[in-house]
Amino acid sequence: MLEKMKEIFTSLKKSKIGEWIQNHSSFSWALFFSLLTIFLYGFLCFHENIWYDEAYQMVLNRYSLKDIIYFVSKDFSPPLYAICLKIFTSIFGSSLGVCRLFSLLVYCSLFFLAFFPIQKLFSRKVSLYFSLFLLLFPVSSYISLEIRTYCFAFVFTLTAVVYGALLLKEDSWKNMILYTIFSILAMYSHNYSIFCIFIFLWIEFFCSLFKKKARLKSFLALLITLLAFIPWLNVLMGQAKALNANFWIDAPNLAVLFQCLYFIFGSYKFLVLGIIDVFLIFFFWGIFKQPKKVLKGLYIVLPSLLTLLFFVLWSIYKTPMFISRYMVPVLGGIVLFLAVICSIPKKNYLFLLLLLFLIYPFFDNYIEEFSKTNDMETKNMIQNIEENSSDQKIFLHIGEFSLGEMEYYFPDSEHYYYENIPIYVTVPEIFGNVHKLSVEEELPKQQYILISKISYEYFVEEYDLQILDSSFFDIPYQGERYVYVLQKN
């Protein structure tokens, strides 16, 4: 049997397809990992569940490009993802599945980054390990499927840093141009990416002076990138003022560190500790055996670590701006650094142990993500609201999440909320016909639908309302939803 398999494998290698694969091994590996990722995560794209952040993005996507730029400028993020999503959906349609596939395809571009510039910068071994991490880390499903800017920020920030490192290695105009382009794209993708790229631009420039290599090219990349970002700089300052006055995040504490580790590696404490221990062994082994390679990896990861340190300190002493998912824009450099240090030992026994530690969180996360594709309860909720309301849906909101979700599921609805309700979006009008009431104002005498995450009945007395109907839906993707049909007395 074994001999037969060897014969088949040998004949495949000698075939035209086998020869082409061997002659284009880098492309073949990148294509293999891309197709595998699309096969695994593509099944998770096609469902009708949505949560608030995605609902915001999908409602925003209904507007013109001009309006999109206006609304994003009033939000807390740059506009690139929203603009590109609008262009993509104008061609391929604006269903949730199409929008999730957009993020997934952008994510898959990382495998081509791995087997071309990263391989040139480090080695094929680093490329393989990096690709395995992109596939297996539980955080991958979030980056690759979320209908938000995180996929753009992750991809463009890492790509800019990689081409910056290649520029110092090869001193070529091609690398300088790509470094500049991806730096600009990253800075227009996420606020964390802005800081990361800004830090890296200066690190790159001073390193070029020290090494006496690519000095002009590094300076031009720095200058062009900063000039290209100037049009958004004034908007960023306005966003920062709005953020200081109105943001929902609490100051980070030690528990946030563990949340970040669970977010990346999975929710099993002892497995996460085992994974961290293995990485630490690789790190200290690398310092002992190949300090230059570790230093090369540190050059990649330093901007990410400094960015995270800045936002953590800012969140503690000024305005809270850090939660686990905000790591994503700068996480690429950390993942690549882990691949670099894991590639140092010649024998792969410890790496095989690491893969065993990663397999269980991967499958556990995949099963959980697959369960979230069950949209039956969502469809039941939508049907329930349809049956208990007129054509013109009128919602009363006690939280921002329902404002976004209901406007997505029921376009052009009417929305009411009181000014003491925590609504953090700076321009609620993005959700259409929105009425903000002062505490003293009376609700108009009409029927309302209220969506709550908890059983919430005090509003009957608070707002002088009568409950006509109530239903409960347990939605895997969104959580519990209580639907109340209310009549103003």
C-alpha positions as CSV (number, residue, x, y, z in Angstrom):
1,M,0.0,0.0,0.0
2,L,2.8,2.4,1.0
3,E,4.7,1.6,-2.2
4,K,1.6,2.2,-4.3
5,M,1.1,5.6,-2.7
6,K,4.8,6.5,-3.4
7,E,4.3,5.5,-7.0
8,I,1.2,7.7,-7.3
9,F,3.0,10.6,-5.6
10,T,6.0,10.2,-7.9
11,S,3.9,10.2,-11.0
12,L,2.0,13.3,-9.8
13,K,5.3,15.1,-9.4
14,K,6.4,14.2,-12.9
15,S,3.1,15.3,-14.4
16,K,2.6,18.7,-16.0
17,I,0.5,19.9,-13.0
18,G,3.1,18.6,-10.6
19,E,6.0,20.3,-12.4
20,W,4.0,23.6,-12.5
21,I,3.4,23.4,-8.7
22,Q,7.1,22.7,-8.1
23,N,8.1,25.6,-10.3
24,H,5.6,27.9,-8.7
25,S,5.8,26.6,-5.1
26,S,5.3,30.0,-3.4
27,F,2.1,30.7,-5.4
28,S,0.9,27.1,-4.9
29,W,1.3,27.3,-1.1
30,A,-0.4,30.7,-0.9
31,L,-3.3,29.4,-3.1
32,F,-3.5,26.2,-1.0
33,F,-3.9,28.1,2.3
34,S,-6.3,30.6,0.7
35,L,-8.6,27.9,-0.6
36,L,-8.4,26.0,2.6
37,T,-9.4,29.2,4.6
38,I,-12.2,30.0,2.2
39,F,-13.5,26.4,2.4
40,L,-13.4,26.5,6.3
41,Y,-14.7,30.0,6.9
42,G,-16.8,30.4,3.8
43,F,-19.5,28.2,5.4
44,L,-19.8,30.7,8.2
45,C,-20.7,33.6,5.9
46,F,-24.2,32.9,4.9
47,H,-26.7,33.6,7.6
48,E,-29.0,36.5,8.5
49,N,-27.7,37.1,12.0
50,I,-26.1,40.5,12.7
51,W,-24.9,42.4,15.8
52,Y,-24.8,46.1,16.3
53,D,-21.4,47.0,14.9
54,E,-22.1,45.1,11.7
55,A,-25.6,46.6,11.5
56,Y,-24.0,50.0,11.7
57,Q,-21.8,49.1,8.8
58,M,-24.6,47.6,6.7
59,V,-26.9,50.6,7.3
60,L,-24.0,53.0,6.4
61,N,-23.5,51.0,3.2
62,R,-26.9,52.0,2.0
63,Y,-25.8,55.6,1.6
64,S,-23.9,57.3,-1.2
65,L,-20.1,57.6,-1.0
66,K,-20.4,61.3,-0.1
67,D,-22.8,60.5,2.8
68,I,-20.6,57.6,3.9
69,I,-17.6,59.9,4.2
70,Y,-19.7,62.4,6.2
71,F,-21.1,59.8,8.6
72,V,-17.7,58.1,9.1
73,S,-16.0,61.5,9.8
74,K,-18.5,61.9,12.7
75,D,-17.7,58.4,13.9
76,F,-14.5,57.1,15.5
77,S,-12.7,55.5,12.6
78,P,-11.2,56.3,9.1
79,P,-13.3,55.8,5.9
80,L,-11.4,53.3,3.7
81,Y,-13.2,50.1,4.6
82,A,-16.6,51.7,4.3
83,I,-15.7,53.2,0.9
84,C,-14.3,49.9,-0.5
85,L,-17.3,47.9,0.9
86,K,-19.6,50.3,-0.9
87,I,-17.8,49.8,-4.2
88,F,-17.6,46.0,-3.7
89,T,-21.3,45.7,-2.9
90,S,-22.3,48.0,-5.8
91,I,-20.8,45.3,-8.1
92,F,-21.6,42.0,-6.3
93,G,-24.7,42.9,-4.2
94,S,-25.1,43.9,-0.6
95,S,-26.2,40.7,1.2
96,L,-24.6,39.8,4.5
97,G,-22.9,36.8,2.8
98,V,-21.3,39.0,0.2
99,C,-20.0,41.5,2.8
100,R,-18.6,38.7,4.9
101,L,-16.9,37.2,1.9
102,F,-15.4,40.6,1.2
103,S,-13.6,40.5,4.5
104,L,-12.6,36.8,4.0
105,L,-11.0,37.5,0.6
106,V,-9.1,40.4,2.0
107,Y,-7.9,38.2,4.8
108,C,-6.7,35.5,2.4
109,S,-4.4,38.0,0.7
110,L,-2.2,37.5,3.8
111,F,-1.1,34.1,2.5
112,F,0.3,35.7,-0.6
113,L,2.1,38.2,1.7
114,A,3.4,35.2,3.6
115,F,4.9,33.3,0.7
116,F,6.3,36.3,-1.2
117,P,7.6,39.3,0.8
118,I,7.6,37.5,4.2
119,Q,9.4,34.5,2.7
120,K,11.9,36.9,1.1
121,L,12.4,38.7,4.4
122,F,12.7,35.5,6.6
123,S,12.3,32.0,5.2
124,R,9.8,29.5,3.8
125,K,9.6,28.0,7.3
126,V,8.4,31.3,8.7
127,S,5.9,31.6,5.9
128,L,4.4,28.2,6.7
129,Y,4.3,28.8,10.5
130,F,2.7,32.2,10.0
131,S,0.1,30.7,7.6
132,L,-0.7,28.0,10.1
133,F,-1.2,30.6,12.8
134,L,-3.5,32.6,10.6
135,L,-5.6,29.5,10.0
136,L,-5.6,28.1,13.6
137,F,-5.7,31.0,16.0
138,P,-9.3,31.5,17.2
139,V,-9.1,35.2,16.6
140,S,-8.8,34.4,12.8
141,S,-12.6,33.8,12.5
142,Y,-13.3,37.3,13.9
143,I,-10.8,39.1,11.6
144,S,-11.9,37.2,8.5
145,L,-15.7,37.4,8.9
146,E,-16.5,40.6,10.8
147,I,-18.2,43.2,8.6
148,R,-16.0,45.9,10.0
149,T,-12.7,47.6,9.2
150,Y,-10.6,45.1,11.3
151,C,-9.6,42.9,8.3
152,F,-8.4,46.0,6.4
153,A,-6.4,47.3,9.4
154,F,-4.9,43.9,10.2
155,V,-3.8,43.3,6.6
156,F,-2.6,46.7,5.6
157,T,-0.7,47.5,8.8
158,L,1.2,44.2,8.7
159,T,1.9,44.6,4.9
160,A,3.3,48.1,5.4
161,V,5.6,46.9,8.2
162,V,6.8,43.9,6.1
163,Y,7.6,46.1,3.1
164,G,9.3,48.6,5.3
165,A,11.6,45.9,6.6
166,L,12.2,44.7,3.1
167,L,13.1,48.2,2.1
168,L,15.9,48.2,4.6
169,K,17.1,44.8,3.4
170,E,17.0,45.4,-0.4
171,D,16.9,49.2,-0.8
172,S,14.7,49.0,-3.8
173,W,12.2,51.6,-5.2
174,K,9.6,48.8,-5.6
175,N,9.6,48.1,-1.8
176,M,9.6,51.8,-1.1
177,I,6.5,52.4,-3.2
178,L,4.6,49.4,-1.7
179,Y,5.7,50.4,1.8
180,T,4.3,53.9,1.2
181,I,1.0,52.7,-0.4
182,F,0.2,50.2,2.3
183,S,1.2,52.7,5.0
184,I,-1.4,55.1,3.7
185,L,-4.0,52.4,3.3
186,A,-3.4,51.3,6.9
187,M,-3.7,54.9,8.3
188,Y,-7.1,55.2,6.6
189,S,-8.3,51.9,8.0
190,H,-8.2,52.2,11.8
191,N,-7.1,54.6,14.5
192,Y,-4.8,52.0,16.1
193,S,-3.2,51.6,12.7
194,I,-2.6,55.3,12.5
195,F,-0.5,55.2,15.6
196,C,1.3,52.0,14.6
197,I,2.3,53.3,11.2
198,F,3.3,56.7,12.6
199,I,5.6,54.9,15.1
200,F,7.0,52.6,12.4
201,L,7.7,55.4,9.9
202,W,10.0,57.0,12.4
203,I,11.6,53.8,13.5
204,E,12.2,52.9,9.8
205,F,13.7,56.4,9.1
206,F,16.1,56.4,12.1
207,C,17.2,52.8,11.3
208,S,17.9,53.8,7.7
209,L,20.1,56.6,9.0
210,F,21.9,54.2,11.4
211,K,22.4,51.5,8.8
212,K,23.2,54.1,6.1
213,K,20.9,52.3,3.7
214,A,17.7,53.4,2.0
215,R,17.9,56.8,3.7
216,L,16.3,58.8,0.9
217,K,13.6,56.2,0.3
218,S,12.7,55.9,3.9
219,F,12.5,59.7,4.2
220,L,10.3,59.9,1.1
221,A,8.0,57.2,2.4
222,L,7.7,59.1,5.7
223,L,7.0,62.4,4.0
224,I,4.5,61.1,1.4
225,T,2.6,59.1,4.0
226,L,2.3,62.0,6.4
227,L,1.3,64.4,3.6
228,A,-1.3,61.9,2.3
229,F,-2.9,61.7,5.8
230,I,-3.2,65.5,6.3
231,P,-6.7,65.7,4.7
232,W,-8.0,63.3,7.5
233,L,-5.9,64.9,10.3
234,N,-8.5,67.6,11.1
235,V,-11.3,65.0,11.1
236,L,-9.2,62.8,13.5
237,M,-8.8,65.7,15.9
238,G,-12.6,66.3,15.9
239,Q,-13.2,62.6,16.5
240,A,-10.8,62.6,19.4
241,K,-12.7,65.5,21.1
242,A,-16.0,63.6,20.5
243,L,-14.5,60.5,21.9
244,N,-13.3,62.2,25.1
245,A,-16.8,63.5,25.7
246,N,-18.8,60.3,24.7
247,F,-17.4,56.8,24.7
248,W,-18.6,53.6,26.2
249,I,-15.4,51.7,27.2
250,D,-14.4,51.3,30.8
251,A,-10.8,51.8,32.0
252,P,-8.7,48.6,31.5
253,N,-7.6,46.4,34.4
254,L,-5.6,43.2,34.8
255,A,-8.6,41.1,33.7
256,V,-8.4,42.8,30.3
257,L,-5.0,41.2,29.7
258,F,-6.5,37.7,30.2
259,Q,-9.4,38.7,27.9
260,C,-6.9,39.6,25.2
261,L,-5.1,36.3,25.5
262,Y,-8.4,34.4,25.4
263,F,-9.5,36.5,22.4
264,I,-6.4,35.4,20.5
265,F,-5.8,31.8,21.6
266,G,-9.2,30.6,22.9
267,S,-11.1,30.6,26.2
268,Y,-9.4,27.6,27.9
269,K,-7.2,28.9,30.6
270,F,-4.8,26.0,30.9
271,L,-4.4,25.6,27.2
272,V,-3.7,29.4,26.8
273,L,-1.1,29.2,29.6
274,G,0.5,26.2,27.8
275,I,0.6,28.1,24.5
276,I,2.2,31.1,26.2
277,D,4.7,28.9,27.9
278,V,5.7,27.3,24.6
279,F,6.1,30.7,22.9
280,L,8.3,31.9,25.8
281,I,10.5,28.8,25.4
282,F,10.9,29.6,21.7
283,F,11.7,33.2,22.5
284,F,14.5,32.5,25.1
285,W,15.8,29.7,22.9
286,G,16.0,32.2,20.0
287,I,17.8,34.7,22.2
288,F,20.4,32.0,23.1
289,K,20.7,30.4,19.6
290,Q,19.9,33.1,17.0
291,P,19.7,36.6,18.6
292,K,19.9,38.3,15.3
293,K,16.8,36.6,14.0
294,V,15.0,37.5,17.2
295,L,16.1,41.1,16.8
296,K,14.8,41.0,13.2
297,G,11.5,39.8,14.5
298,L,11.4,42.4,17.2
299,Y,11.8,45.1,14.5
300,I,8.5,43.8,13.1
301,V,6.6,43.6,16.4
302,L,7.9,46.7,18.1
303,P,5.4,49.2,16.5
304,S,2.5,46.9,17.6
305,L,3.8,46.7,21.2
306,L,4.4,50.4,21.4
307,T,0.9,51.1,20.0
308,L,-0.8,48.8,22.5
309,L,1.3,50.3,25.3
310,F,0.2,53.8,24.3
311,F,-3.5,53.0,24.2
312,V,-3.4,51.0,27.4
313,L,-1.7,53.9,29.3
314,W,-4.0,56.4,27.7
315,S,-7.0,54.4,28.7
316,I,-5.8,54.2,32.3
317,Y,-4.8,57.8,32.7
318,K,-7.0,59.7,30.2
319,T,-9.9,58.3,28.1
320,P,-10.6,54.5,28.0
321,M,-9.9,53.4,24.4
322,F,-8.8,49.8,24.8
323,I,-10.7,46.5,24.6
324,S,-9.5,43.1,23.3
325,R,-10.8,43.4,19.8
326,Y,-9.1,46.8,19.3
327,M,-5.8,44.8,19.3
328,V,-6.7,43.4,15.9
329,P,-5.2,46.2,13.7
330,V,-1.8,45.7,15.2
331,L,-2.0,42.0,15.9
332,G,-0.4,41.0,12.6
333,G,3.1,42.0,13.7
334,I,2.7,39.9,16.9
335,V,1.5,36.9,14.9
336,L,4.5,37.2,12.5
337,F,6.9,37.6,15.4
338,L,5.6,34.4,17.0
339,A,6.1,32.6,13.7
340,V,9.7,33.9,13.5
341,I,10.7,32.7,16.9
342,C,9.0,29.3,16.4
343,S,11.1,28.8,13.2
344,I,14.5,29.1,15.0
345,P,14.9,25.5,16.3
346,K,15.9,23.0,13.5
347,K,13.9,20.2,15.0
348,N,10.1,20.7,15.1
349,Y,9.1,18.7,18.2
350,L,8.2,21.7,20.3
351,F,6.3,23.2,17.4
352,L,4.3,20.0,17.0
353,L,3.3,20.3,20.7
354,L,2.2,23.9,20.0
355,L,0.0,22.7,17.1
356,L,-1.6,20.2,19.4
357,F,-2.3,23.0,21.9
358,L,-3.9,25.0,19.1
359,I,-6.0,22.3,17.5
360,Y,-8.5,22.1,20.3
361,P,-9.2,25.8,20.6
362,F,-9.5,26.0,16.8
363,F,-12.1,23.3,16.6
364,D,-14.0,24.6,19.7
365,N,-14.1,28.1,18.2
366,Y,-15.1,26.8,14.8
367,I,-18.0,24.8,16.3
368,E,-19.1,27.9,18.3
369,E,-18.9,30.1,15.2
370,F,-20.8,27.5,13.2
371,S,-23.6,27.4,15.8
372,K,-23.9,31.2,15.4
373,T,-24.9,30.6,11.7
374,N,-28.2,29.3,12.9
375,D,-30.6,32.1,12.1
376,M,-33.9,30.4,12.7
377,E,-34.5,32.4,15.9
378,T,-33.6,35.6,14.1
379,K,-36.1,34.9,11.3
380,N,-38.7,34.0,14.0
381,M,-38.1,37.3,15.7
382,I,-38.5,39.2,12.4
383,Q,-41.7,37.4,11.6
384,N,-43.0,38.1,15.1
385,I,-42.4,41.8,14.7
386,E,-44.0,41.7,11.2
387,E,-47.1,40.1,12.6
388,N,-47.5,42.4,15.5
389,S,-47.0,45.7,13.8
390,S,-48.2,47.7,10.8
391,D,-46.2,48.3,7.6
392,Q,-44.6,51.4,9.2
393,K,-42.5,50.0,12.1
394,I,-42.2,52.2,15.1
395,F,-39.5,51.3,17.7
396,L,-38.8,52.5,21.2
397,H,-35.2,52.0,22.2
398,I,-33.6,51.5,25.6
399,G,-30.2,50.8,24.2
400,E,-28.1,51.5,21.1
401,F,-27.9,47.9,19.9
402,S,-31.6,47.7,19.0
403,L,-31.4,51.0,17.1
404,G,-28.9,49.6,14.7
405,E,-30.2,46.0,14.4
406,M,-33.8,47.0,13.9
407,E,-33.0,49.6,11.3
408,Y,-31.1,47.0,9.4
409,Y,-33.8,44.4,9.5
410,F,-36.6,47.0,9.0
411,P,-35.3,49.8,6.8
412,D,-37.0,53.2,7.0
413,S,-38.6,52.6,10.4
414,E,-39.3,55.2,13.0
415,H,-37.1,55.2,16.1
416,Y,-37.7,56.9,19.5
417,Y,-35.4,57.1,22.4
418,Y,-35.0,59.4,25.5
419,E,-32.0,61.5,26.0
420,N,-31.0,59.7,29.1
421,I,-30.7,56.4,27.2
422,P,-27.0,55.5,26.5
423,I,-26.7,56.2,22.7
424,Y,-23.0,56.7,21.8
425,V,-23.2,57.0,18.0
426,T,-22.5,60.7,17.4
427,V,-25.0,61.0,14.5
428,P,-28.0,58.8,15.3
429,E,-29.6,60.1,12.1
430,I,-27.5,57.5,10.2
431,F,-30.3,55.1,11.3
432,G,-33.0,57.1,9.4
433,N,-36.1,58.6,11.1
434,V,-34.8,58.9,14.6
435,H,-36.5,61.0,17.3
436,K,-34.6,62.0,20.5
437,L,-36.9,63.0,23.3
438,S,-36.2,65.0,26.4
439,V,-37.0,63.4,29.7
440,E,-40.0,65.6,30.1
441,E,-41.5,64.9,26.7
442,E,-44.4,62.5,26.2
443,L,-44.3,59.7,23.6
444,P,-46.9,60.2,20.9
445,K,-50.0,58.0,21.3
446,Q,-49.2,55.1,19.1
447,Q,-48.0,51.5,19.1
448,Y,-44.3,50.7,19.7
449,I,-42.0,47.8,19.5
450,L,-39.2,47.5,22.1
451,I,-36.3,45.1,21.9
452,S,-34.4,44.3,25.1
453,K,-31.5,42.0,26.1
454,I,-33.1,41.4,29.4
455,S,-36.7,41.1,30.8
456,Y,-37.4,44.8,31.1
457,E,-40.8,45.8,32.4
458,Y,-40.4,48.9,34.4
459,F,-40.9,51.0,31.3
460,V,-44.6,50.2,31.5
461,E,-44.9,52.6,34.4
462,E,-42.0,54.8,33.4
463,Y,-43.4,55.6,29.9
464,D,-47.1,55.0,30.6
465,L,-47.2,52.0,28.3
466,Q,-49.4,48.9,28.1
467,I,-47.9,45.6,27.0
468,L,-49.9,44.1,24.2
469,D,-47.6,41.2,23.5
470,S,-44.2,39.9,24.5
471,S,-41.9,37.2,23.1
472,F,-38.5,35.8,23.9
473,F,-35.9,34.7,21.3
474,D,-32.5,33.1,22.1
475,I,-30.3,34.0,19.2
476,P,-26.9,32.2,19.2
477,Y,-25.2,35.1,17.3
478,Q,-26.7,38.0,19.2
479,G,-27.8,36.6,22.6
480,E,-31.2,36.9,24.2
481,R,-33.8,39.2,22.7
482,Y,-37.1,40.2,24.4
483,V,-39.6,41.7,22.0
484,Y,-42.4,43.8,23.5
485,V,-45.4,45.2,21.6
486,L,-46.5,48.3,23.5
487,Q,-49.4,50.7,23.4
488,K,-49.3,54.3,24.7
489,N,-52.1,54.8,27.2
